[in-house]
Structures are given as C-alpha cells and as structure tokens.
C-alpha cells in the first residue's frame, strides 16, 4: 500500500482542526484533515453550538409572540409550534455551514479525508497515520507534523447513564420528537441552561438540579445571580446544592431521585425526559495514544508545551483535548496559533482575553478575571456597573434585564475583567475582549464615543461608573 505524503496531517474536523487546516493551506502547507463524521465542523457545527443556537432563536420568536408582541401593538392569536419545521430549519442551517467548510477546504487546497484515524508511528521524522475509510478501505498518510484536534464528548454519569431515549445527552436534547411535559436538567451550566431554555419556551416544565449552590458557577457571582433571577421569572425551577442519585423508569417516563446536600433530605421528581449536562471530557478514543506513550493528565487531556507540541517532536494538540476552557473559539485560536508556529510565525493566544457566553435570554457573557479570582490573588481592583433598565435602546426593545460590570486595576485602571448579563451581550462582549487584548483601561472605554441609542452605551456607562461618574444613573 502506497503511503501518501503531506506537510501536515490534522486529525479532527471541528473548530480547532478545520480552522487550523485552512490556515495551513493559506501558509502553503500541503494539508490533510481527517474527520470520522461525514460532515465537517465537529461537535460545534453538527451537534453543539450551531443547532442549539438555531433552536434558541426559533424558540425565542415563539416566546416573544406569546409574551411580548401585544406590548408592541402586534396582535396575534392561536400561535402554535410546528416542531418538525423547527427541526428542519435547524438541520438546514447546520447543513449549509458544514457544506461551506468543504468549499473552504477546496479553496485553500486542504484534502478532506473521511475516516477513522490512528497514529501508527510518531518516533521518526515522518509521523504515520492509518485511516480506515467507510467500507474498510485503508489509506496510509505521513507527514513531519501531526496535529490532534479530536475535541470532547459528554460526561456519562454511571448512576444515570444515557439511553438516548429518555436520559439524554446534549446531542439527543437537540432532537426530542415532542415538547416534554417535564424536562429535568442535571447541571446548571451553559449546556443545561441553553437547552433547558429552548424547551421551557416551547411549553415544557423545566427543573434544573445543580450540585453547586449557584448556577453558572464559573461566572461572576453578581451576573450569575441576575441570570438566575431572570430564568426563575420565566418559570425555570432550580434545585441548588442538590445532587442526583439516579433515575428509575416508570410507565409514563422517569422518576429522578435527588438529595439536598445540606439536610440530606431525599426526594423524587417525576418527569418524561432527563438531560444530563454535567460537562464534557476530552475525546481521544482509537487514536492509539496510550500505545505510543503520549502523555495525558488525570482528566485525560494531552499535555503540550507553549507551542502546542507534545513531548513527541512534531506531534501537536489543540482545543478540548488540552487544558483550558472547552470553547469552539478557543480551539480555533489554538489551531491557527499552532499552525503559524509550525510555519515559523509568531502564533499567539491570550488566554486572559477569551470570552465565554451563555445564550439564554437574557444572555450572559464574560471575559477576564472575576472579583473572586482577583481577591484570591490579592489584586487591588475597583468596579463599575450600569443596568440595562436605564438604557434607551433596551427600553425600546422591552428587554431591560441585566447589567454590565467592569473590573479595573485600582492603580493603573487597566481592565481586568468584564461581566455582562442582558440583551445581546454575546455581541457586546467583543469590545471588552479588544480592550483587554490591547491592555486598555476603563478610561479608554469611557472616552470612546458610542452610538446613541445602542445597547453598547451600557458598556460605556459601566466604564464611567468605575470612576464614579456614570451620566444616566
């Protein structure tokens, strides 16, 4: 069997892999990207970020028709859900975007190899990769560099294992064939709250069971509390500081057993579906890492240096497979940086300037340090915040929940963290990311002219509030 020669082989066609492959093509590297799914885009495009946002958008339109249109003088009656059409639209959005990656590969000279990859040899100058195609055909590829970008998978809890029908991972929760009567969500993080919001808006009762004493525990406590308040107002129920003990099948669904951590009180929740959303773990099954002695940490993540290289020269890893937040845009940045470093350029990722977003309504977005993190390090800081209730555009939109909070260094005024909850903050956070990336100050934001009336004015007012000079409060 002939071995095909490349400059770079990337295993995994998700955000880290496909973006890295395109950048490699731009830099003139003969690149192959191996992906076992028929569609490129990884979890994000196929069963994650994109389909969930499509459903969030559709469900929000339905929710607004039922709850907000009348205030705007728009009278509608007998609003109904066409769930098959909603799912059809979601699938079409996914298909358009995944097909688009194939076009970008062709444009940049990247070879798309559809099959299961296994590292055969990584010790020599040329790394060898065996790819089993559909039907059992095998291709042997080799290159001086291989980049692993195989992503992650949902954590399966042994006491409430996925069955794909009633106990669901995030994948199945995107395609429930009916609106649940009662959906129990295990985990009050990003995935649980987003998918819980979809089905809540469409008419399901939703109960979130969270082990910690607050939802989105990674977020700034103030904005997390604001989100909790808003979702509770919408009807989402929460059982905090509570652990799930398991579930039992019954004729009409499931019986979920939970226990309050403080009191030890046990209770049962009747429901027809359970979404287990307690996190994700690195996915490296079938790569042959153990056989080749590639180092992994206790969490199963591949260990890399500052240039994303493992302890094996020429073998790299990025994205969910390595340390750091499991975010598509983090993986993309690493994919580009790793490839640029391979090509002798100055690849760069500023891990202090990676935004995170929860696409509920209101949205939550943050970048940089929280107050708790700064206190733990002994950093002196000052804060300023401003509510959307005092913003003209938010009032026109009938969307005034939430606030923007800016944390700046007490001495230098340098922005250390920005935390937002409110309408469209997934878009507003980009300004804060740019300011942190360039080492800017709260005063820089305050002195920058923001168009009126816009939601972005809340960011400016929060920056002025750091110096206790907000205008409209």
C-alpha positions in Angstrom: 0.0 0.0 0.0 1.4 3.4 -1.0 1.9 6.0 1.7 0.7 9.5 0.8 3.0 12.4 1.8 1.8 15.6 3.4 3.4 18.5 5.2 0.7 18.4 8.0 -2.0 15.9 9.0 -4.7 17.2 11.2 -6.9 14.6 13.0 -10.3 16.1 13.7 -12.5 18.4 11.6 -14.0 20.5 14.4 -13.3 24.2 15.0 -9.6 23.6 16.0 -9.0 21.2 13.2 -10.7 22.7 10.2 -9.7 26.3 11.0 -6.1 25.1 11.6 -6.3 23.2 8.3 -7.5 26.3 6.4 -4.7 28.5 7.9 -2.1 25.8 7.0 -3.4 25.8 3.4 -3.0 29.6 3.4 0.6 29.2 4.5 1.4 26.8 1.7 1.5 23.6 3.7 0.1 20.5 1.9 -2.5 19.5 4.5 -4.8 16.6 5.1 -7.7 16.9 7.6 -9.1 13.5 8.8 -12.6 13.5 10.2 -14.6 10.4 11.0 -18.0 12.2 10.7 -19.3 12.5 7.1 -19.9 16.2 7.8 -17.1 18.6 8.8 -17.4 21.0 11.7 -17.1 18.7 14.7 -19.4 18.8 17.7 -19.8 22.6 17.4 -21.4 22.7 13.9 -23.1 19.4 13.9 -24.5 18.7 17.4 -23.5 21.7 19.5 -23.1 25.5 19.1 -24.9 25.9 15.8 -28.0 23.7 16.2 -28.6 24.8 19.7 -28.5 28.5 18.7 -30.9 27.8 15.8 -33.3 26.3 18.3 -32.8 29.1 20.8 -33.6 31.6 18.0 -36.7 29.8 16.9 -38.0 29.2 20.5 -37.4 32.9 21.4 -39.5 34.0 18.4 -42.3 31.8 19.7 -41.9 33.0 23.2 -42.0 36.7 22.1 -45.1 36.0 20.0 -46.8 34.8 23.2 -45.5 37.2 25.7 -44.2 40.5 24.1 -45.9 41.2 20.8 -49.0 42.6 22.4 -46.9 45.3 24.2 -45.6 46.4 20.8 -49.2 46.6 19.4 -48.9 43.4 17.5 -52.0 41.2 18.0 -51.7 37.5 17.1 -53.9 34.7 18.2 -53.7 30.9 18.2 -49.8 30.8 18.0 -48.7 27.2 17.5 -45.5 25.3 17.3 -44.6 23.3 14.2 -41.8 21.3 15.8 -40.9 19.3 12.7 -40.4 22.5 10.7 -38.3 24.0 13.6 -36.1 20.9 13.5 -36.0 21.0 9.7 -34.7 24.6 9.8 -32.1 23.8 12.4 -30.8 20.9 10.2 -30.7 23.2 7.2 -28.6 25.8 9.0 -26.2 23.0 10.1 -26.0 21.6 6.6 -25.3 24.9 5.0 -22.4 25.6 7.3 -20.8 22.2 7.2 -21.0 22.2 3.4 -19.4 25.6 3.5 -16.3 24.2 5.2 -15.8 21.7 2.3 -15.8 24.6 -0.1 -13.2 26.4 2.0 -11.0 23.3 2.0 -11.1 23.2 -1.8 -10.3 26.9 -2.0 -7.3 26.5 0.3 -6.0 23.2 -1.1 -6.8 21.1 2.0 -7.6 17.4 1.4 -10.6 16.2 3.3 -10.2 12.6 4.4 -13.4 11.0 5.7 -12.4 8.1 8.0 -11.1 6.9 11.4 -7.6 7.9 12.1 -5.0 6.0 14.2 -1.4 7.1 14.9 0.8 4.2 13.7 4.3 5.8 14.3 5.4 9.1 15.8 9.0 8.4 16.6 10.7 9.1 13.3 11.0 12.2 11.3 7.8 11.2 9.4 4.7 10.5 11.5 2.4 7.8 10.1 -1.4 7.8 10.3 -3.6 5.0 9.3 -7.1 6.0 8.1 -9.9 3.5 7.8 -12.5 4.7 5.3 -16.1 3.7 5.2 -16.3 0.2 3.8 -13.0 -0.9 5.3 -10.6 0.6 2.8 -7.4 1.9 4.4 -5.2 4.9 3.4 -1.8 5.4 4.9 -0.7 9.1 5.3 2.5 10.5 6.6 3.9 14.0 7.4 6.6 15.5 9.6 3.8 17.1 11.7 0.5 15.8 13.0 -2.0 17.9 15.0 -4.6 16.3 17.2 -7.9 18.2 17.3 -10.4 15.5 18.3 -12.5 17.5 20.7 -14.6 16.2 23.6 -17.7 14.2 24.4 -20.4 14.5 27.1 -19.6 13.1 30.5 -21.8 10.0 31.1 -22.8 9.6 34.8 -22.7 5.9 35.9 -25.8 6.3 38.2 -27.9 7.9 35.4 -26.4 6.6 32.1 -27.5 7.9 28.7 -30.0 5.7 26.9 -30.7 8.2 24.0 -34.4 8.0 24.5 -35.4 9.3 28.0 -32.0 10.0 29.6 -30.4 12.3 27.1 -27.0 13.9 26.3 -26.9 17.3 24.7 -26.9 15.6 21.3 -30.4 13.9 21.8 -31.8 17.0 23.5 -31.4 18.9 20.2 -33.9 16.5 18.6 -36.6 15.5 21.1 -39.6 14.4 18.9 -42.1 16.2 21.2 -42.2 19.1 23.7 -41.5 17.4 27.0 -44.1 17.7 29.7 -41.4 17.9 32.3 -37.7 18.1 31.5 -35.2 17.6 34.4 -31.8 19.0 33.6 -28.8 17.7 35.6 -26.3 20.6 35.6 -26.8 24.3 35.8 -24.0 25.2 33.4 -24.0 26.5 29.8 -25.5 23.5 28.0 -28.1 22.7 30.6 -29.4 26.3 30.8 -29.4 26.8 27.0 -31.2 23.6 26.1 -33.4 23.9 29.1 -34.4 27.4 27.9 -35.3 26.0 24.4 -37.8 23.6 25.8 -39.1 25.9 28.5 -40.1 28.5 25.9 -41.8 25.8 23.8 -44.0 24.9 26.8 -42.1 22.3 28.9 -41.8 22.4 32.7 -38.1 22.6 33.3 -36.3 21.7 36.6 -32.6 22.2 36.9 -30.7 20.2 39.5 -27.3 21.7 40.3 -24.7 20.3 42.7 -23.2 23.8 43.5 -25.1 26.4 45.4 -25.5 28.6 42.3 -25.9 28.2 38.6 -23.1 29.1 36.1 -20.6 28.7 38.9 -17.7 29.7 36.7 -19.3 33.2 36.2 -19.0 36.3 38.3 -21.5 35.8 41.2 -23.3 39.1 40.6 -24.1 38.4 36.9 -24.8 34.7 37.7 -27.4 35.8 40.3 -29.0 38.1 37.8 -29.4 35.3 35.3 -30.8 33.0 38.0 -33.4 35.7 38.8 -34.4 36.2 35.2 -34.7 32.5 34.4 -36.7 31.9 37.6 -39.1 34.7 36.5 -39.6 32.8 33.2 -40.6 29.7 35.1 -37.5 27.6 35.2 -37.2 25.9 38.5 -33.9 25.3 40.4 -32.8 22.8 43.0 -29.4 24.1 44.0 -26.9 22.4 46.3 -28.6 19.2 45.3 -27.1 16.0 43.9 -28.8 13.5 41.6 -28.7 9.9 42.9 -30.2 8.2 39.8 -33.4 7.5 38.0 -36.0 4.7 37.6 -38.2 4.0 34.6 -41.9 4.1 35.1 -44.8 3.7 32.7 -45.0 7.4 31.7 -41.4 8.4 32.0 -38.9 8.6 34.8 -38.5 9.1 38.5 -35.4 11.1 39.3 -34.0 10.8 42.9 -32.2 13.8 44.3 -30.7 14.7 47.7 -30.2 18.1 49.3 -26.6 18.4 50.3 -27.2 20.5 53.5 -30.0 18.5 55.0 -29.6 15.1 53.4 -33.3 15.2 52.5 -34.1 12.9 49.6 -37.0 13.4 47.2 -38.2 12.2 43.8 -39.1 14.2 40.7 -41.4 12.8 38.1 -40.6 13.7 34.5 -40.6 12.3 31.0 -37.1 13.3 29.9 -33.8 13.9 31.7 -30.9 15.9 30.1 -27.6 15.1 31.7 -25.4 18.2 31.2 -22.6 17.9 33.8 -19.7 18.7 31.5 -17.6 17.2 28.7 -14.3 15.2 28.7 -11.5 15.0 26.1 -12.1 12.5 23.3 -9.1 10.5 22.1 -10.6 7.1 21.6 -9.0 5.0 18.9 -6.0 7.3 18.3 -3.5 4.9 19.9 -2.1 7.5 22.3 -1.6 5.0 25.1 0.1 2.5 22.9 2.6 5.2 21.7 3.2 6.6 25.2 1.7 10.1 24.6 1.4 11.8 28.0 -2.1 12.7 29.3 -3.1 14.2 32.6 -5.6 12.8 35.2 -8.5 14.4 33.3 -7.4 12.7 30.0 -6.1 15.8 28.4 -3.0 15.7 26.2 0.0 17.6 27.7 1.5 20.2 25.4 4.1 23.0 25.7 3.7 26.7 24.9 3.8 25.9 21.2 1.1 23.2 21.5 3.7 20.4 20.9 3.6 17.2 23.0 6.7 15.6 24.3 7.0 13.9 20.9 8.6 16.4 18.4 6.2 17.1 15.5 3.1 15.9 17.4 0.7 18.7 18.4 -2.7 19.0 20.1 -5.2 21.8 20.4 -8.8 22.5 21.6 -10.8 20.5 24.0 -8.0 17.8 24.0 -5.7 20.1 26.0 -6.0 22.3 29.2 -8.3 25.3 29.1 -12.0 26.2 28.6 -13.8 23.9 26.2 -14.9 26.6 23.8 -15.0 26.5 20.0 -13.4 29.9 19.6 -10.6 28.9 22.0 -10.0 25.8 19.8 -10.0 28.0 16.6 -7.4 30.4 18.0 -5.2 27.5 19.1 -5.5 25.8 15.7 -4.3 28.9 14.0 -1.6 29.7 16.5 -0.2 26.1 16.4 0.0 26.1 12.6 1.6 29.5 12.5 4.2 28.4 15.0 4.9 25.4 12.8 5.4 27.7 9.9 7.9 29.9 11.8 5.5 32.7 12.5 4.5 34.2 15.9 1.3 32.3 16.7 -0.4 33.8 19.8 -3.4 33.1 22.1 -4.1 35.5 25.0 -5.9 33.2 27.5 -6.9 36.3 29.5 -8.9 37.5 26.6 -11.1 34.5 25.7 -14.8 35.4 26.1 -17.4 32.9 27.3 -21.1 33.2 26.6 -24.4 31.6 27.8 -27.0 32.1 25.1 -30.1 32.2 27.3 -32.4 35.2 27.5 -31.0 37.3 28.9 -27.6 36.3 27.7 -24.5 36.1 29.9 -21.1 37.0 28.7 -17.7 37.5 30.4 -14.0 37.9 29.7 -11.1 38.2 32.0 -11.0 37.8 35.8 -13.8 37.7 38.3 -13.8 39.5 41.6 -13.3 36.2 43.5 -10.3 35.3 41.3 -8.7 38.7 41.9 -9.3 38.6 45.7 -7.6 35.2 45.8 -4.5 36.6 44.1 -4.5 39.7 46.3 -5.0 42.1 43.4 -6.5 45.5 44.3 -9.3 46.5 42.0 -12.3 48.8 41.5 -15.6 48.2 39.8 -18.3 50.0 37.9 -21.6 48.7 36.8 -24.6 50.0 34.9 -28.1 48.4 34.4 -29.9 47.9 31.1 -33.0 49.4 32.8 -31.5 52.9 32.3 -30.7 52.4 28.6 -32.9 53.8 25.9 -32.4 51.1 23.3 -33.1 48.4 25.9 -36.4 50.1 26.8 -37.4 50.4 23.1 -36.7 46.6 22.8 -38.7 45.8 26.0 -35.5 44.0 27.1 -34.2 45.7 30.2 -33.0 42.9 32.5 -29.3 42.7 33.5 -26.2 44.9 33.8 -22.6 45.4 32.6 -19.9 45.3 35.2 -16.3 46.3 34.6 -13.4 45.4 36.9 -10.2 47.6 36.6 -6.9 47.6 38.4 -7.0 50.1 41.3 -3.7 51.8 40.4 -3.4 51.5 36.6 -7.1 51.4 35.7 -6.3 48.5 33.3 -9.4 46.4 32.6 -9.0 43.1 34.3 -12.5 41.6 33.7 -15.9 42.5 32.2 -19.1 40.6 33.1 -22.4 41.1 31.5 -25.9 39.8 31.6 -28.6 41.2 29.4 -29.8 41.5 25.8 -27.3 40.6 23.1 -24.3 40.7 25.4 -22.8 37.9 23.3 -22.1 40.7 20.8 -21.3 43.5 23.3 -18.5 41.4 24.9 -16.3 41.8 21.8 -15.5 45.4 22.7 -14.3 44.3 26.2 -12.2 41.5 24.6 -10.5 44.0 22.4 -9.7 46.4 25.2 -8.2 43.6 27.3 -6.2 42.3 24.3 -4.7 45.7 23.8 -4.1 46.3 27.5 -6.6 49.1 27.7 -8.2 50.9 30.6 -11.7 51.6 31.8 -11.0 55.2 30.9 -10.3 54.2 27.3 -13.8 52.7 27.1 -15.3 55.8 28.9 -13.6 58.2 26.5 -14.7 56.2 23.4 -17.8 57.6 21.6 -20.6 55.0 21.4 -23.5 55.5 19.1 -26.8 56.5 20.6 -29.2 54.8 21.1 -27.4 51.5 21.4 -27.0 48.7 24.0 -23.3 49.4 23.8 -23.8 52.6 25.7 -24.3 50.4 28.8 -20.6 49.4 28.4 -19.5 53.0 28.2 -21.6 53.9 31.3 -20.2 51.0 33.3 -16.7 52.2 32.4 -17.5 55.7 33.6 -19.0 54.2 36.8 -15.6 52.7 37.6 -14.6 56.4 38.2 -18.0 57.1 39.8 -19.1 59.4 37.0 -21.8 57.5 35.2 -24.1 60.0 33.4 -27.5 58.3 33.4 -27.6 57.0 36.9 
